[in-house]
Amino acid sequence: MRRRAGTLVPFEVSILEAAIELRGHGIPEVYGFQLAKAIRQAHGARRLTAYGTLYKALDRLAQARYLTSRWEDPQQAAADGRPRRRFYQVTLTGESAWAEALERPETTSRRRSAAAVRT
């Protein structure tokens, strides 16, 4: 999907939405798999085609300063016996971009269509 400069594609809107929703549930920082689960629960598998898609989108959002990221302490990951996680947090700029995307008619109509499919 080609995008206009400064706009978010629907999958990026879903990422920001999931991160904002998780923050509302007391999880201020999220990692990729956690986001993937939240998106899958909210939208079904339609939005998440592959984890590579997710991580590329997370990188784009971080480069646009819609997200900040940090790597987990390697000692914590080793203690848990798993790879390190990269944690993401939505910025104020990201919240504004998400809110603007929701105001666009094409985003609103897609969200209504997705809701109709789920019910």
N, CA, C and O atoms as a GROMACS GRO file, in nm:
protein
  476
    1MET      N    1   0.084  -0.117   0.000
    1MET     CA    2   0.000   0.000   0.000
    1MET      C    3   0.089   0.123   0.000
    1MET      O    4   0.176   0.137   0.085
    2ARG      N    5   0.067   0.213  -0.095
    2ARG     CA    6   0.141   0.338  -0.100
    2ARG      C    7   0.079   0.435  -0.001
    2ARG      O    8  -0.043   0.436   0.019
    3ARG      N    9   0.162   0.514   0.059
    3ARG     CA   10   0.110   0.608   0.157
    3ARG      C   11   0.146   0.750   0.120
    3ARG      O   12   0.246   0.777   0.054
    4ARG      N   13   0.061   0.841   0.164
    4ARG     CA   14   0.093   0.982   0.152
    4ARG      C   15   0.188   1.017   0.265
    4ARG      O   16   0.182   0.959   0.373
    5ALA      N   17   0.276   1.111   0.240
    5ALA     CA   18   0.374   1.153   0.341
    5ALA      C   19   0.301   1.197   0.468
    5ALA      O   20   0.204   1.272   0.463
    6GLY      N   21   0.351   1.150   0.580
    6GLY     CA   22   0.295   1.189   0.709
    6GLY      C   23   0.168   1.117   0.750
    6GLY      O   24   0.106   1.154   0.850
    7THR      N   25   0.127   1.014   0.677
    7THR     CA   26   0.007   0.940   0.714
    7THR      C   27   0.045   0.800   0.760
    7THR      O   28   0.153   0.749   0.728
    8LEU      N   29  -0.044   0.741   0.835
    8LEU     CA   30  -0.024   0.606   0.886
    8LEU      C   31  -0.106   0.509   0.803
    8LEU      O   32  -0.219   0.539   0.763
    9VAL      N   33  -0.050   0.392   0.777
    9VAL     CA   34  -0.128   0.286   0.714
    9VAL      C   35  -0.211   0.218   0.824
    9VAL      O   36  -0.176   0.230   0.941
   10PRO      N   37  -0.318   0.149   0.788
   10PRO     CA   38  -0.406   0.090   0.889
   10PRO      C   39  -0.334   0.000   0.990
   10PRO      O   40  -0.369   0.000   1.108
   11PHE      N   41  -0.233  -0.074   0.946
   11PHE     CA   42  -0.162  -0.161   1.039
   11PHE      C   43  -0.088  -0.079   1.145
   11PHE      O   44  -0.083  -0.119   1.262
   12GLU      N   45  -0.031   0.034   1.106
   12GLU     CA   46   0.038   0.121   1.202
   12GLU      C   47  -0.061   0.182   1.300
   12GLU      O   48  -0.030   0.198   1.418
   13VAL      N   49  -0.180   0.215   1.252
   13VAL     CA   50  -0.285   0.265   1.341
   13VAL      C   51  -0.320   0.157   1.443
   13VAL      O   52  -0.338   0.187   1.562
   14SER      N   53  -0.328   0.033   1.398
   14SER     CA   54  -0.359  -0.079   1.489
   14SER      C   55  -0.250  -0.098   1.594
   14SER      O   56  -0.280  -0.127   1.710
   15ILE      N   57  -0.125  -0.080   1.555
   15ILE     CA   58  -0.014  -0.093   1.650
   15ILE      C   59  -0.024   0.014   1.757
   15ILE      O   60  -0.016  -0.016   1.877
   16LEU      N   61  -0.042   0.139   1.714
   16LEU     CA   62  -0.054   0.247   1.812
   16LEU      C   63  -0.175   0.227   1.902
   16LEU      O   64  -0.168   0.249   2.023
   17GLU      N   65  -0.285   0.186   1.843
   17GLU     CA   66  -0.406   0.162   1.921
   17GLU      C   67  -0.385   0.054   2.026
   17GLU      O   68  -0.426   0.070   2.141
   18ALA      N   69  -0.321  -0.056   1.987
   18ALA     CA   70  -0.296  -0.165   2.082
   18ALA      C   71  -0.204  -0.120   2.194
   18ALA      O   72  -0.228  -0.153   2.310
   19ALA      N   73  -0.100  -0.044   2.161
   19ALA     CA   74  -0.007   0.003   2.264
   19ALA      C   75  -0.076   0.100   2.359
   19ALA      O   76  -0.053   0.095   2.480
   20ILE      N   77  -0.161   0.187   2.306
   20ILE     CA   78  -0.234   0.282   2.391
   20ILE      C   79  -0.333   0.207   2.479
   20ILE      O   80  -0.349   0.240   2.597
   21GLU      N   81  -0.400   0.108   2.424
   21GLU     CA   82  -0.495   0.030   2.503
   21GLU      C   83  -0.424  -0.048   2.614
   21GLU      O   84  -0.473  -0.052   2.728
   22LEU      N   85  -0.311  -0.109   2.583
   22LEU     CA   86  -0.236  -0.182   2.686
   22LEU      C   87  -0.187  -0.087   2.796
   22LEU      O   88  -0.185  -0.122   2.914
   23ARG      N   89  -0.147   0.033   2.756
   23ARG     CA   90  -0.105   0.131   2.856
   23ARG      C   91  -0.221   0.164   2.948
   23ARG      O   92  -0.202   0.182   3.069
   24GLY      N   93  -0.342   0.172   2.893
   24GLY     CA   94  -0.461   0.196   2.974
   24GLY      C   95  -0.489   0.084   3.072
   24GLY      O   96  -0.558   0.104   3.172
   25HIS      N   97  -0.435  -0.034   3.044
   25HIS     CA   98  -0.449  -0.149   3.134
   25HIS      C   99  -0.329  -0.164   3.226
   25HIS      O  100  -0.310  -0.268   3.290
   26GLY      N  101  -0.247  -0.059   3.234
   26GLY     CA  102  -0.135  -0.060   3.328
   26GLY      C  103  -0.006  -0.116   3.272
   26GLY      O  104   0.085  -0.148   3.349
   27ILE      N  105   0.006  -0.130   3.141
   27ILE     CA  106   0.128  -0.182   3.079
   27ILE      C  107   0.188  -0.069   2.995
   27ILE      O  108   0.156  -0.055   2.877
   28PRO      N  109   0.276   0.013   3.055
   28PRO     CA  110   0.327   0.132   2.984
   28PRO      C  111   0.421   0.101   2.869
   28PRO      O  112   0.428   0.177   2.773
   29GLU      N  113   0.494  -0.009   2.878
   29GLU     CA  114   0.586  -0.051   2.772
   29GLU      C  115   0.544  -0.189   2.723
   29GLU      O  116   0.509  -0.276   2.802
   30VAL      N  117   0.549  -0.208   2.592
   30VAL     CA  118   0.507  -0.336   2.534
   30VAL      C  119   0.617  -0.389   2.443
   30VAL      O  120   0.697  -0.312   2.389
   31TYR      N  121   0.621  -0.519   2.427
   31TYR     CA  122   0.717  -0.580   2.335
   31TYR      C  123   0.639  -0.639   2.217
   31TYR      O  124   0.517  -0.651   2.223
   32GLY      N  125   0.709  -0.674   2.113
   32GLY     CA  126   0.647  -0.712   1.987
   32GLY      C  127   0.544  -0.822   1.997
   32GLY      O  128   0.433  -0.807   1.945
   33PHE      N  129   0.577  -0.933   2.062
   33PHE     CA  130   0.483  -1.044   2.069
   33PHE      C  131   0.357  -1.004   2.145
   33PHE      O  132   0.247  -1.048   2.112
   34GLN      N  133   0.374  -0.921   2.247
   34GLN     CA  134   0.261  -0.872   2.325
   34GLN      C  135   0.168  -0.787   2.236
   34GLN      O  136   0.046  -0.799   2.243
   35LEU      N  137   0.227  -0.704   2.153
   35LEU     CA  138   0.150  -0.624   2.057
   35LEU      C  139   0.079  -0.714   1.956
   35LEU      O  140  -0.038  -0.693   1.925
   36ALA      N  141   0.150  -0.814   1.907
   36ALA     CA  142   0.091  -0.906   1.808
   36ALA      C  143  -0.032  -0.974   1.866
   36ALA      O  144  -0.134  -0.987   1.798
   37LYS      N  145  -0.025  -1.018   1.991
   37LYS     CA  146  -0.140  -1.082   2.055
   37LYS      C  147  -0.257  -0.985   2.068
   37LYS      O  148  -0.372  -1.021   2.043
   38ALA      N  149  -0.227  -0.862   2.109
   38ALA     CA  150  -0.333  -0.762   2.126
   38ALA      C  151  -0.399  -0.728   1.992
   38ALA      O  152  -0.521  -0.714   1.985
   39ILE      N  153  -0.319  -0.716   1.887
   39ILE     CA  154  -0.374  -0.685   1.754
   39ILE      C  155  -0.458  -0.802   1.704
   39ILE      O  156  -0.566  -0.782   1.648
   40ARG      N  157  -0.409  -0.923   1.724
   40ARG     CA  158  -0.483  -1.041   1.680
   40ARG      C  159  -0.617  -1.050   1.752
   40ARG      O  160  -0.718  -1.084   1.690
   41GLN      N  161  -0.619  -1.021   1.882
   41GLN     CA  162  -0.744  -1.026   1.957
   41GLN      C  163  -0.841  -0.918   1.911
   41GLN      O  164  -0.961  -0.942   1.905
   42ALA      N  165  -0.789  -0.801   1.879
   42ALA     CA  166  -0.875  -0.689   1.840
   42ALA      C  167  -0.923  -0.699   1.695
   42ALA      O  168  -1.036  -0.663   1.665
   43HIS      N  169  -0.836  -0.747   1.605
   43HIS     CA  170  -0.867  -0.742   1.463
   43HIS      C  171  -0.867  -0.878   1.394
   43HIS      O  172  -0.896  -0.886   1.275
   44GLY      N  173  -0.836  -0.981   1.465
   44GLY     CA  174  -0.822  -1.110   1.400
   44GLY      C  175  -0.692  -1.115   1.322
   44GLY      O  176  -0.614  -1.020   1.327
   45ALA      N  177  -0.668  -1.220   1.253
   45ALA     CA  178  -0.541  -1.238   1.180
   45ALA      C  179  -0.532  -1.151   1.056
   45ALA      O  180  -0.427  -1.147   0.992
   46ARG      N  181  -0.639  -1.081   1.019
   46ARG     CA  182  -0.637  -1.001   0.896
   46ARG      C  183  -0.525  -0.897   0.896
   46ARG      O  184  -0.463  -0.876   0.792
   47ARG      N  185  -0.497  -0.833   1.007
   47ARG     CA  186  -0.400  -0.725   1.009
   47ARG      C  187  -0.257  -0.774   1.024
   47ARG      O  188  -0.164  -0.708   0.977
   48LEU      N  189  -0.237  -0.886   1.087
   48LEU     CA  190  -0.102  -0.934   1.114
   48LEU      C  191  -0.070  -1.048   1.020
   48LEU      O  192  -0.117  -1.161   1.039
   49THR      N  193   0.009  -1.020   0.919
   49THR     CA  194   0.040  -1.122   0.821
   49THR      C  195   0.165  -1.199   0.857
   49THR      O  196   0.176  -1.319   0.828
   50ALA      N  197   0.260  -1.133   0.920
   50ALA     CA  198   0.385  -1.198   0.961
   50ALA      C  199   0.453  -1.110   1.065
   50ALA      O  200   0.434  -0.989   1.068
   51TYR      N  201   0.532  -1.173   1.150
   51TYR     CA  202   0.601  -1.095   1.252
   51TYR      C  203   0.702  -0.999   1.191
   51TYR      O  204   0.729  -0.894   1.249
   52GLY      N  205   0.758  -1.033   1.075
   52GLY     CA  206   0.848  -0.940   1.007
   52GLY      C  207   0.777  -0.811   0.971
   52GLY      O  208   0.836  -0.703   0.976
   53THR      N  209   0.650  -0.823   0.934
   53THR     CA  210   0.569  -0.704   0.904
   53THR      C  211   0.557  -0.617   1.029
   53THR      O  212   0.569  -0.495   1.021
   54LEU      N  213   0.533  -0.680   1.142
   54LEU     CA  214   0.518  -0.606   1.267
   54LEU      C  215   0.646  -0.531   1.302
   54LEU      O  216   0.642  -0.412   1.334
   55TYR      N  217   0.758  -0.598   1.297
   55TYR     CA  218   0.883  -0.534   1.341
   55TYR      C  219   0.928  -0.425   1.244
   55TYR      O  220   0.990  -0.328   1.287
   56LYS      N  221   0.900  -0.440   1.117
   56LYS     CA  222   0.930  -0.332   1.021
   56LYS      C  223   0.843  -0.211   1.052
   56LYS      O  224   0.890  -0.097   1.048
   57ALA      N  225   0.717  -0.235   1.082
   57ALA     CA  226   0.626  -0.124   1.114
   57ALA      C  227   0.668  -0.058   1.245
   57ALA      O  228   0.662   0.065   1.257
   58LEU      N  229   0.710  -0.136   1.343
   58LEU     CA  230   0.758  -0.078   1.469
   58LEU      C  231   0.880   0.011   1.445
   58LEU      O  232   0.892   0.118   1.504
   59ASP      N  233   0.971  -0.034   1.359
   59ASP     CA  234   1.088   0.048   1.325
   59ASP      C  235   1.047   0.178   1.259
   59ASP      O  236   1.100   0.284   1.291
   60ARG      N  237   0.952   0.172   1.165
   60ARG     CA  238   0.904   0.294   1.098
   60ARG      C  239   0.842   0.390   1.199
   60ARG      O  240   0.866   0.511   1.193
   61LEU      N  241   0.762   0.337   1.290
   61LEU     CA  242   0.697   0.422   1.390
   61LEU      C  243   0.800   0.483   1.485
   61LEU      O  244   0.784   0.597   1.528
   62ALA      N  245   0.903   0.408   1.517
   62ALA     CA  246   1.009   0.462   1.604
   62ALA      C  247   1.088   0.570   1.530
   62ALA      O  248   1.122   0.673   1.588
   63GLN      N  249   1.117   0.549   1.403
   63GLN     CA  250   1.190   0.649   1.324
   63GLN      C  251   1.108   0.777   1.310
   63GLN      O  252   1.165   0.887   1.305
   64ALA      N  253   0.976   0.764   1.303
   64ALA     CA  254   0.889   0.881   1.293
   64ALA      C  255   0.866   0.946   1.430
   64ALA      O  256   0.798   1.047   1.440
   65ARG      N  257   0.923   0.887   1.533
   65ARG     CA  258   0.912   0.935   1.671
   65ARG      C  259   0.770   0.921   1.728
   65ARG      O  260   0.730   0.997   1.816
   66TYR      N  261   0.696   0.822   1.677
   66TYR     CA  262   0.565   0.791   1.732
   66TYR      C  263   0.580   0.693   1.848
   66TYR      O  264   0.491   0.680   1.932
   67LEU      N  265   0.693   0.624   1.850
   67LEU     CA  266   0.726   0.530   1.957
   67LEU      C  267   0.869   0.556   2.002
   67LEU      O  268   0.953   0.601   1.924
   68THR      N  269   0.895   0.527   2.128
   68THR     CA  270   1.033   0.517   2.174
   68THR      C  271   1.057   0.370   2.201
   68THR      O  272   0.963   0.294   2.223
   69SER      N  273   1.183   0.330   2.200
   69SER     CA  274   1.213   0.190   2.227
   69SER      C  275   1.340   0.178   2.309
   69SER      O  276   1.426   0.267   2.310
   70ARG      N  277   1.347   0.067   2.378
   70ARG     CA  278   1.468   0.034   2.455
   70ARG      C  279   1.481  -0.117   2.462
   70ARG      O  280   1.381  -0.189   2.460
   71TRP      N  281   1.604  -0.162   2.470
   71TRP     CA  282   1.629  -0.305   2.486
   71TRP      C  283   1.625  -0.342   2.633
   71TRP      O  284   1.668  -0.266   2.719
   72GLU      N  285   1.572  -0.458   2.659
   72GLU     CA  286   1.567  -0.513   2.794
   72GLU      C  287   1.708  -0.545   2.842
   72GLU      O  288   1.797  -0.572   2.761
   73ASP      N  289   1.727  -0.541   2.971
   73ASP     CA  290   1.856  -0.579   3.031
   73ASP      C  291   1.886  -0.724   2.994
   73ASP      O  292   1.804  -0.812   3.021
   74PRO      N  293   2.002  -0.751   2.934
   74PRO     CA  294   2.032  -0.888   2.892
   74PRO      C  295   2.036  -0.986   3.009
   74PRO      O  296   2.006  -1.105   2.991
   75GLN      N  297   2.071  -0.940   3.127
   75GLN     CA  298   2.075  -1.029   3.243
   75GLN      C  299   1.935  -1.076   3.281
   75GLN      O  300   1.916  -1.190   3.323
   76GLN      N  301   1.836  -0.988   3.266
   76GLN     CA  302   1.698  -1.026   3.296
   76GLN      C  303   1.651  -1.134   3.198
   76GLN      O  304   1.590  -1.233   3.239
   77ALA      N  305   1.680  -1.115   3.071
   77ALA     CA  306   1.640  -1.214   2.971
   77ALA      C  307   1.710  -1.347   2.996
   77ALA      O  308   1.647  -1.453   2.987
   78ALA      N  309   1.838  -1.343   3.028
   78ALA     CA  310   1.913  -1.466   3.056
   78ALA      C  311   1.856  -1.537   3.179
   78ALA      O  312   1.845  -1.659   3.180
   79ALA      N  313   1.820  -1.460   3.280
   79ALA     CA  314   1.762  -1.519   3.401
   79ALA      C  315   1.629  -1.588   3.371
   79ALA      O  316   1.595  -1.689   3.434
   80ASP      N  317   1.555  -1.533   3.274
   80ASP     CA  318   1.427  -1.593   3.235
   80ASP      C  319   1.444  -1.701   3.128
   80ASP      O  320   1.348  -1.768   3.092
   81GLY      N  321   1.568  -1.718   3.076
   81GLY     CA  322   1.595  -1.821   2.976
   81GLY      C  323   1.533  -1.793   2.840
   81GLY      O  324   1.484  -1.885   2.775
   82ARG      N  325   1.536  -1.668   2.796
   82ARG     CA  326   1.477  -1.630   2.668
   82ARG      C  327   1.560  -1.518   2.606
   82ARG      O  328   1.644  -1.457   2.673
   83PRO      N  329   1.535  -1.489   2.476
   83PRO     CA  330   1.605  -1.376   2.412
   83PRO      C  331   1.562  -1.243   2.473
   83PRO      O  332   1.456  -1.232   2.535
   84ARG      N  333   1.644  -1.142   2.454
   84ARG     CA  334   1.609  -1.008   2.501
   84ARG      C  335   1.488  -0.956   2.426
   84ARG      O  336   1.466  -0.989   2.309
   85ARG      N  337   1.412  -0.875   2.494
   85ARG     CA  338   1.296  -0.811   2.433
   85ARG      C  339   1.327  -0.664   2.409
   85ARG      O  340   1.404  -0.602   2.482
   86ARG      N  341   1.265  -0.611   2.306
   86ARG     CA  342   1.272  -0.468   2.282
   86ARG      C  343   1.136  -0.411   2.322
   86ARG      O  344   1.032  -0.455   2.274
   87PHE      N  345   1.139  -0.314   2.412
   87PHE     CA  346   1.016  -0.254   2.462
   87PHE      C  347   0.986  -0.124   2.391
   87PHE      O  348   1.077  -0.046   2.361
   88TYR      N  349   0.859  -0.101   2.364
   88TYR     CA  350   0.813   0.019   2.294
   88TYR      C  351   0.713   0.094   2.380
   88TYR      O  352   0.637   0.036   2.456
   89GLN      N  353   0.717   0.226   2.364
   89GLN     CA  354   0.624   0.312   2.437
   89GLN      C  355   0.576   0.422   2.341
   89GLN      O  356   0.655   0.481   2.269
   90VAL      N  357   0.445   0.447   2.341
   90VAL     CA  358   0.388   0.549   2.253
   90VAL      C  359   0.424   0.687   2.307
   90VAL      O  360   0.414   0.712   2.427
   91THR      N  361   0.464   0.775   2.217
   91THR     CA  362   0.497   0.914   2.254
   91THR      C  363   0.373   1.001   2.238
   91THR      O  364   0.271   0.956   2.186
   92LEU      N  365   0.382   1.125   2.283
   92LEU     CA  366   0.272   1.219   2.263
   92LEU      C  367   0.249   1.243   2.114
   92LEU      O  368   0.136   1.260   2.070
   93THR      N  369   0.358   1.246   2.038
   93THR     CA  370   0.347   1.261   1.892
   93THR      C  371   0.272   1.142   1.833
   93THR      O  372   0.189   1.159   1.743
   94GLY      N  373   0.300   1.023   1.883
   94GLY     CA  374   0.231   0.903   1.836
   94GLY      C  375   0.084   0.905   1.871
   94GLY      O  376   0.000   0.864   1.790
   95GLU      N  377   0.051   0.953   1.990
   95GLU     CA  378  -0.090   0.964   2.028
   95GLU      C  379  -0.163   1.061   1.937
   95GLU      O  380  -0.276   1.036   1.896
   96SER      N  381  -0.098   1.173   1.906
   96SER     CA  382  -0.159   1.272   1.817
   96SER      C  383  -0.179   1.215   1.677
   96SER      O  384  -0.284   1.235   1.616
   97ALA      N  385  -0.079   1.144   1.626
   97ALA     CA  386  -0.090   1.084   1.493
   97ALA      C  387  -0.202   0.980   1.490
   97ALA      O  388  -0.276   0.972   1.393
   98TRP      N  389  -0.214   0.902   1.596
   98TRP     CA  390  -0.320   0.802   1.606
   98TRP      C  391  -0.456   0.870   1.606
   98TRP      O  392  -0.547   0.826   1.534
   99ALA      N  393  -0.472   0.976   1.686
   99ALA     CA  394  -0.599   1.048   1.693
   99ALA      C  395  -0.634   1.110   1.558
   99ALA      O  396  -0.750   1.108   1.516
  100GLU      N  397  -0.535   1.166   1.489
  100GLU     CA  398  -0.559   1.224   1.356
  100GLU      C  399  -0.599   1.117   1.257
  100GLU      O  400  -0.687   1.139   1.173
  101ALA      N  401  -0.536   1.002   1.265
  101ALA     CA  402  -0.570   0.892   1.173
  101ALA      C  403  -0.714   0.846   1.194
  101ALA      O  404  -0.782   0.810   1.098
  102LEU      N  405  -0.760   0.847   1.317
  102LEU     CA  406  -0.897   0.806   1.345
  102LEU      C  407  -0.999   0.905   1.291
  102LEU      O  408  -1.113   0.869   1.265
  103GLU      N  409  -0.957   1.030   1.275
  103GLU     CA  410  -1.048   1.133   1.224
  103GLU      C  411  -1.062   1.128   1.073
  103GLU      O  412  -1.158   1.184   1.018
  104ARG      N  413  -0.969   1.062   1.003
  104ARG     CA  414  -0.976   1.053   0.857
  104ARG      C  415  -1.092   0.962   0.817
  104ARG      O  416  -1.110   0.856   0.877
  105PRO      N  417  -1.169   1.002   0.718
  105PRO     CA  418  -1.285   0.922   0.677
  105PRO      C  419  -1.248   0.780   0.634
  105PRO      O  420  -1.321   0.686   0.666
  106GLU      N  421  -1.136   0.762   0.563
  106GLU     CA  422  -1.101   0.627   0.516
  106GLU      C  423  -1.068   0.535   0.633
  106GLU      O  424  -1.096   0.415   0.626
  107THR      N  425  -1.008   0.588   0.739
  107THR     CA  426  -0.978   0.506   0.857
  107THR      C  427  -1.106   0.469   0.929
  107THR      O  428  -1.124   0.355   0.971
  108THR      N  429  -1.196   0.566   0.943
  108THR     CA  430  -1.322   0.541   1.013
  108THR      C  431  -1.405   0.437   0.940
  108THR      O  432  -1.463   0.349   1.004
  109SER      N  433  -1.412   0.446   0.806
  109SER     CA  434  -1.492   0.348   0.731
  109SER      C  435  -1.430   0.209   0.740
  109SER      O  436  -1.504   0.111   0.749
  110ARG      N  437  -1.298   0.198   0.738
  110ARG     CA  438  -1.233   0.066   0.752
  110ARG      C  439  -1.259   0.007   0.889
  110ARG      O  440  -1.280  -0.114   0.902
  111ARG      N  441  -1.258   0.092   0.992
  111ARG     CA  442  -1.282   0.042   1.127
  111ARG      C  443  -1.426  -0.009   1.139
  111ARG      O  444  -1.450  -0.112   1.203
  112ARG      N  445  -1.521   0.062   1.078
  112ARG     CA  446  -1.660   0.015   1.082
  112ARG      C  447  -1.675  -0.117   1.009
  112ARG      O  448  -1.745  -0.207   1.055
  113SER      N  449  -1.609  -0.129   0.894
  113SER     CA  450  -1.615  -0.254   0.816
  113SER      C  451  -1.556  -0.369   0.895
  113SER      O  452  -1.612  -0.479   0.895
  114ALA      N  453  -1.443  -0.345   0.962
  114ALA     CA  454  -1.379  -0.450   1.041
  114ALA      C  455  -1.469  -0.491   1.158
  114ALA      O  456  -1.478  -0.609   1.191
  115ALA      N  457  -1.536  -0.395   1.219
  115ALA     CA  458  -1.625  -0.427   1.330
  115ALA      C  459  -1.743  -0.510   1.282
  115ALA      O  460  -1.788  -0.601   1.352
  116ALA      N  461  -1.793  -0.480   1.164
  116ALA     CA  462  -1.906  -0.556   1.110
  116ALA      C  463  -1.866  -0.699   1.080
  116ALA      O  464  -1.947  -0.790   1.097
  117VAL      N  465  -1.743  -0.721   1.034
  117VAL     CA  466  -1.694  -0.855   1.004
  117VAL      C  467  -1.682  -0.936   1.132
  117VAL      O  468  -1.711  -1.056   1.133
  118ARG      N  469  -1.638  -0.872   1.242
  118ARG     CA  470  -1.617  -0.943   1.369
  118ARG      C  471  -1.748  -0.982   1.436
  118ARG      O  472  -1.750  -1.081   1.510
  119THR      N  473  -1.857  -0.910   1.412
  119THR     CA  474  -1.982  -0.942   1.483
  119THR      C  475  -2.064  -1.043   1.410
  119THR      O  476  -2.172  -1.080   1.457
   0.00000   0.00000   0.00000
